[in-house]
Amino acid sequence: MGPNDERFLRWLREDIGSALRGVLSYHGREFEVYYLRADLKGDDAWRSNVRADLPDLVEIARGEHAASDLVLFGDFAGTVRVFSNAVLVQFPVSENAGYGVSLDTDVTPRLVGFMNTAAAHLEQERA
């Protein structure tokens, strides 16, 4: 994990607090889990499911980078998937790299503000 990753993770933990479930980065087909909340880390069944599903989630995220070509709505900041138990947010930072962030569903009312602030934070890191 590089300094930019550390700063982004620190910012996420401060902004989202205990609702932050997990954070990973991906580059090409490779990915690295940077953070997993303690209660999830201790759940063997959940961890097993995550290990099985993460490669597919990363592949889906990589495919969504094509959305950045849609200029009708402005700059592409990321993708949000809302599930009954979690919200998954994907932030692309280059052609084939980005972050996946998992949040508790109680952050959903703040989601648009969170997305805008996180995208600005990442843009600042790239500058």
N, C-alpha and C positions, 0 to 999 in steps of 0.2 A: 504494500500500500504506500503510495507516494504522498507527498505533503498536501497536494490538492485534494486527494481522497480523504486524508485525515481531517482537513478543514471542513469538507463537505459533511463528513460523518459527525463531527463535533457540532456543526450547525444544526443538522437534523436532530441530534439528541437534545440539544437545547430548545429547539423550536417545537418539536413534537412531544418530547418527554416520554412518558411511559407508554404512549400509544404507538411508538415506533417498534415494529415487530422484527424487521430485518432489512439489511442493506447489502446489495452485491454490486459488483461492477462486471462488465463484460467487454471483451475486445475480441472481435472475430468470433470464433467458436469457444474461446476460453472464457471462464468466469471465475470470480473469487468472491466468497462471502466475507464481508467486512464486519458485519454485526448480526447477531441473532439474540433476541431477548431471552433472558434466563429461563422463563417458564416454558418457552418453546424449545430451548436447548435441552431441557430436562425431560421432554416428552419423546420417548423412543419411537413411538408409532408415527408421530408428526414428522420427526427428523427423517425417518425412512421414506415417508411420502415425499418430503421435500427433495431428498436425494434423487428420487425417481423422476420428479416433475421438473426440476430446475433446468436440465438441458433443453426440454421442450419450451419452457418459458423464455429462455434466452434466445432460442431460434425464432420464436414468435416476435420478440422484441426487435431482433435484427431485421426481420422482414418489414417491420413498421417504419423503418428509416425512410422508405420510399414516400411516406406521407409528407416528408419535408419538401417534396417537390410541388405540393399543392399550395400555391401562393394566394389563393382566393381569400383565405382566412388570416393571412399574415404569417409571421415566423412560427415554425413548428416548435413547441416547447416540450411536448411529451404526450404520453398516452395514459389514460386512467382506466382501470378495470375494477369495478365494484362487485364484490362477492358478499355473501351473507356473513362471512366471518372475517373478512379482510378487504382492504383496498390495496390494489397493486398499481404503482406508478412507475412508468418507464421514462427516463430522461436521456435522450441521445446527446452525446457530446461531440461526436464526429461521425464519419460515414459508417463505421462499423463498431462503434464503442458507445458505452453509456452506463447508466446506473439503473438498477431495479430497487424500488423501495416498497416495503410492505408496511401498512399502517392498520391500526384498529379502525373499525367502522365509525367510531364516535368522532373522528376527525372530518367526516364527510361534509358537514355544514361549512367547514373552513377550507374545503378542498380547492376552490378556485383561487382564493388568496394564497394558499400554500403553494399551488402550482406556479403562480406568477412570481412569488418571492424566491422559490427554489430555482426557477429558470434564471432569474436575475443574478442569484448567487453564483450559479454555474457560469454564466456569461462573464461575470467579474473575474472568476478564476481563470478563464481562458484568455483574458486580456493581458 
